[in-house]
Amino acid sequence: MRKGDEYLASLRDDREIYLDGSLVPDVTGHPAFAPVARTVAELYDLAADPLTDMTYVAPETSREANRVFAIPRSRDELAARRHAIEIWARHTHGWVGRGPDHVGAFLAGFASCPGAFAAGPRDLAANVSAHYRRLLDESLFVTYAIIPPQFSRAGTAHGWDDEFIQVGVVAERPAGLVVRGAQMLATGAAVADEILVSCIKPLTDQDRDFAVSFLLPLATDGMRLHCRRSYATGATSGYDYPLSSRYDETDALVVFDDVLVPWDRVFVDRDVAGLRRQFFDTGAHVLGNSQAQIRFVAKLRFILGLARKIAAVNETDRIPGVQEKLGELASLASVVESAVLAAEYRAAPDGNGMWRPDPRALYGAMGLQAELYPRVLAIVRDLAGGGVLQLPASVRDMAAPGIRGDLDRYVRSPGVAAEDRVKLFKLVWDAVGSEFAGRHHQYEMFYAGAPFVAKGYAYRNYGYEQAVADVEEFLASYSID
Ligand SMILES: Cc1cc2nc3c(=O)[nH]c(=O)nc-3n(C[C@H](O)[C@H](O)[C@H](O)COP(=O)(O)OP(=O)(O)OC[C@H]3O[C@@H](n4cnc5c(N)ncnc54)[C@H](O)[C@@H]3O)c2cc1C
């Protein structure tokens, strides 16, 4: 199994990453990227530790692989996969959305159904299977950029001013496809091994050139990442910003400047229907998003723990109104956890023998996420009050003898020393109020598509037959007479 150090060493390549006006020479040595790379390295070390029991013998390779990448072929395998994902999610407490297990699950879904990639103008199924085997053998960290850049949402790529704002095929060569344009918003790409580039937004028949799917190493000629502002570099210390300083995954616009994609890395070639087959016929979308919900459960539990501790430290937990707020948080977290378990309980094998988590339960939870997460944050802010601002500017105040006296005397609670109180409330601020927290607010609302998209999945996957039949049966039981 891949070790953390091996992963870090593999990041030292020719990837073209831009931040604050400069090319980043080595992400593992840069303050914006090194912390999250270290966190991912810890995940690899966890998976390699026999005590975590995260490995299995993959039938596709007959070799040991990480269970987070498995194609589940029974309910037990689905549960074992969840346990492995939970181990990683607990390590980051859900604050890393795009660990290697997210897109890895999409690739497992793709590989479960090679036929979906053989049904287009060109049979590309062997590429998908070969790269899945590589994922299993090498424990790759693959991320993705599958959304067109925000240019105009009134139409699709073929109608945009410049033909290639969204990434598309400009030429075909004997060696592969030449692609040009951009795609948003690749989380974790700066510290990933490879990137899956595709489009999940619906396209029209006129968008054929943009209907592609391919996998590239981050160090590919002509591919560049333009990263958003780093929150890790603004974290003055681990005590002041305990989350920003470890888990800032980074997000980036990915630009393709006439990049050659070798044929063996192409999954979908100018095939609009092929994109839908890729994400939805294969079951990749449910498998990938079940990972996301398992991760979300760990995060909600962590935030719930923060809320409970705020109420205990401030001694508000004796107040019935506060208990009600804690109860609402408990309800929200339990609903998501229950949906994850229900999706597993009601899972069933698809035509390819992959056990798919139940889409009704899974998309039901996802459809609520854009309201649920902001509500969770609002309750924690409500409970925290000004405590998240009645704080010294930085850890340096805690170390300054002339200042520390006041802090020890006035910034404490019964039985809780200043150092611990400040530590807790700084963590709370990084979870609900810092720039890192603001990005997480946006992430939970948008990572799987805009809220209207997530609700669309819930609408299409509920299965209204029984509900409508129940109403019709009731309507038939009485009449105007
Ligand atoms: C922090 C973060 C990380 C992300 N990471 C990744 C990643 O790793 N990989 C990746 O591929 N993508 C990623 N995304 C992108 C994400 O997938 C998109 O944000 C998402 O698909 C929504 O697209 P959009 O942002 O362009 O919003 P838009 O589609 O522009 O929608 C924005 C809003 O406009 C309105 N609207 C637009 N169209 C309609 C419509 N047809 N009907 C009704 N209302 C409409 C709605 O109010 C909607 O919420 C990330 C996003 C965020 C915020």
The ligand as an SDF file (V2000), in Angstrom:
LIG
                    3D

 53 58  0  0  0  0  0  0  0  0999 V2000
  -16.1260   25.2120   -2.7000 C   0  0  0  0  0  0  0  0  0  0  0  0
  -16.4970   24.5590   -3.9910 C   0  0  0  0  0  0  0  0  0  0  0  0
  -15.7550   23.4610   -4.4240 C   0  0  0  0  0  0  0  0  0  0  0  0
  -16.0610   22.8490   -5.6460 C   0  0  0  0  0  0  0  0  0  0  0  0
  -15.3180   21.7790   -6.0590 N   0  0  0  0  0  0  0  0  0  0  0  0
  -15.5490   21.2610   -7.2860 C   0  0  0  0  0  0  0  0  0  0  0  0
  -14.7340   20.2070   -7.7960 C   0  0  0  0  0  0  0  0  0  0  0  0
  -13.8450   19.6990   -7.1310 O   0  0  0  0  0  0  0  0  0  0  0  0
  -14.9510   19.7910   -9.0580 N   0  0  0  0  0  0  0  0  0  0  0  0
  -15.9430   20.3160   -9.8400 C   0  0  0  0  0  0  0  0  0  0  0  0
  -16.0980   19.8920  -10.9760 O   0  0  0  0  0  0  0  0  0  0  0  0
  -16.7350   21.2940   -9.3710 N   0  0  0  0  0  0  0  0  0  0  0  0
  -16.5600   21.7670   -8.1300 C   0  0  0  0  0  0  0  0  0  0  0  0
  -17.3400   22.7860   -7.6650 N   0  0  0  0  0  0  0  0  0  0  0  0
  -18.2350   23.4290   -8.6280 C   0  0  0  0  0  0  0  0  0  0  0  0
  -19.6240   23.0400   -8.3670 C   0  0  0  0  0  0  0  0  0  0  0  0
  -19.7950   21.8010   -8.8950 O   0  0  0  0  0  0  0  0  0  0  0  0
  -20.4840   24.1320   -8.9840 C   0  0  0  0  0  0  0  0  0  0  0  0
  -20.3760   25.2410   -8.1320 O   0  0  0  0  0  0  0  0  0  0  0  0
  -21.8850   23.6650   -9.0680 C   0  0  0  0  0  0  0  0  0  0  0  0
  -21.9970   22.6620  -10.0410 O   0  0  0  0  0  0  0  0  0  0  0  0
  -22.8390   24.7920   -9.4260 C   0  0  0  0  0  0  0  0  0  0  0  0
  -22.4270   25.4320  -10.5900 O   0  0  0  0  0  0  0  0  0  0  0  0
  -22.1720   26.9840  -10.5500 P   0  0  0  0  0  0  0  0  0  0  0  0
  -21.3200   27.2950   -9.3860 O   0  0  0  0  0  0  0  0  0  0  0  0
  -21.6870   27.3790  -11.8740 O   0  0  0  0  0  0  0  0  0  0  0  0
  -23.5780   27.6010  -10.2560 O   0  0  0  0  0  0  0  0  0  0  0  0
  -24.6710   27.9910  -11.3320 P   0  0  0  0  0  0  0  0  0  0  0  0
  -25.0280   26.8270  -12.1520 O   0  0  0  0  0  0  0  0  0  0  0  0
  -24.2210   29.2010  -12.0500 O   0  0  0  0  0  0  0  0  0  0  0  0
  -25.8650   28.3280  -10.3780 O   0  0  0  0  0  0  0  0  0  0  0  0
  -25.7820   29.4060   -9.4400 C   0  0  0  0  0  0  0  0  0  0  0  0
  -27.1740   29.8040   -9.0740 C   0  0  0  0  0  0  0  0  0  0  0  0
  -27.8480   30.3790  -10.2180 O   0  0  0  0  0  0  0  0  0  0  0  0
  -29.2110   29.9870  -10.1980 C   0  0  0  0  0  0  0  0  0  0  0  0
  -29.4850   29.1550  -11.3770 N   0  0  0  0  0  0  0  0  0  0  0  0
  -28.6060   28.8930  -12.3680 C   0  0  0  0  0  0  0  0  0  0  0  0
  -29.1770   28.1030  -13.3010 N   0  0  0  0  0  0  0  0  0  0  0  0
  -30.4220   27.8360  -12.8790 C   0  0  0  0  0  0  0  0  0  0  0  0
  -31.4830   27.0360  -13.3970 C   0  0  0  0  0  0  0  0  0  0  0  0
  -31.3790   26.3810  -14.5530 N   0  0  0  0  0  0  0  0  0  0  0  0
  -32.6250   26.9350  -12.6690 N   0  0  0  0  0  0  0  0  0  0  0  0
  -32.7480   27.5980  -11.5040 C   0  0  0  0  0  0  0  0  0  0  0  0
  -31.7710   28.3750  -10.9680 N   0  0  0  0  0  0  0  0  0  0  0  0
  -30.6210   28.4970  -11.6420 C   0  0  0  0  0  0  0  0  0  0  0  0
  -29.4300   29.2530   -8.8830 C   0  0  0  0  0  0  0  0  0  0  0  0
  -29.7850   30.1770   -7.8960 O   0  0  0  0  0  0  0  0  0  0  0  0
  -28.0660   28.6680   -8.6120 C   0  0  0  0  0  0  0  0  0  0  0  0
  -27.8580   28.3220   -7.2700 O   0  0  0  0  0  0  0  0  0  0  0  0
  -17.1090   23.3680   -6.4390 C   0  0  0  0  0  0  0  0  0  0  0  0
  -17.8480   24.4610   -5.9860 C   0  0  0  0  0  0  0  0  0  0  0  0
  -17.5620   25.0430   -4.7700 C   0  0  0  0  0  0  0  0  0  0  0  0
  -18.3770   26.2050   -4.3190 C   0  0  0  0  0  0  0  0  0  0  0  0
  1  2  1  0
  2  3  1  0
  2 52  2  0
  3  4  2  0
  4  5  1  0
  4 50  1  0
  5  6  2  0
  6  7  1  0
  6 13  1  0
  7  8  2  0
  7  9  1  0
  9 10  1  0
 10 11  2  0
 10 12  1  0
 12 13  2  0
 13 14  1  0
 14 15  1  0
 14 50  1  0
 15 16  1  0
 16 17  1  0
 16 18  1  0
 18 19  1  0
 18 20  1  0
 20 21  1  0
 20 22  1  0
 22 23  1  0
 23 24  1  0
 24 25  2  0
 24 26  1  0
 24 27  1  0
 27 28  1  0
 28 29  2  0
 28 30  1  0
 28 31  1  0
 31 32  1  0
 32 33  1  0
 33 34  1  0
 33 48  1  0
 34 35  1  0
 35 36  1  0
 35 46  1  0
 36 37  1  0
 36 45  1  0
 37 38  2  0
 38 39  1  0
 39 40  1  0
 39 45  2  0
 40 41  1  0
 40 42  2  0
 42 43  1  0
 43 44  2  0
 44 45  1  0
 46 47  1  0
 46 48  1  0
 48 49  1  0
 50 51  2  0
 51 52  1  0
 52 53  1  0
M  END
$$$$
